[in-house]
Amino acid sequence: MLLAFDTSSPTVTVAVHDGEDVVAELASSETMRHGEQLTPLVDEVLRRMTITARDLTAIAVGVGPGPFTGLRVGLVSARTMAYVLEVPVYGVCSLDALAIEAVDSGTVTGPFVVASDARRREVYLATYDDAGLRVSGPDVQRPADVADSIAGRPVVGEGAALYPDAFPDARGPRRPSAGWLARCVTEERVELLDPEPLYLRRPDAEIPRAPKPVS
């Protein structure tokens, strides 16, 4: 049994994969409350499967890119559970999971782009081939700065919906799904990463630097 979850977007998504396919999946009803919602969702998805954490054989977690706080909640939880249960933990770029879902669900054909919300009027962006394999990125970009270079290609993800002037050909899905994250891992469709956050830029909150000496 593989437990998968992703906290890189405003919502939390959790799923269980039994080795054949996804057998349970839940998503939070509220946004921006990752710390309060992840554990109850994990407990509920396990309860629905009538299993306990001790029945898990692996954990998969989205590593972003995404906001600092949300990623920290998911990754710390994944590493802690894996340590306590003595099971492996696999990290997956959250944009890769979106790309595989888009290809397998038929929302895109041919090369495409995935763009998620990076706030500050920017997007996390990566490009993919027609099989959903990442070609470049992820990077942090301003939509207007990349509009010309990706013109003509569909754009998957919430970033496309937020900036229709730069990304007129918006496609679904909009946010990562833990179910598709689990499929990516079990089917070895994406690069498996260490469970470390993919921030791409410095956190908003930083430790103040020491004051400069007065000469």
Buried (B, 14 or more C-beta within 10 A) or exposed (E): BBBBBBBBBBBBBBBBBBEEEBBBBBBBEEEBBBBEBBEEBBEEBBEEBEBEBEEBEBBBBBBBBBBBBBBBBBBBBBBEBBEEBEBBBBBBBBBBBBBBBBBEEEBBEEBBBBBBBBEEEBBBBBBBEEEBBBEEBBBBBBBEEBBEEBEEBBBBBBBBBBBEEBBEBBBBBBBBBBBBBBBBBBEEBBEEBEBEBBBBEEEEEEEEEEEEEEE
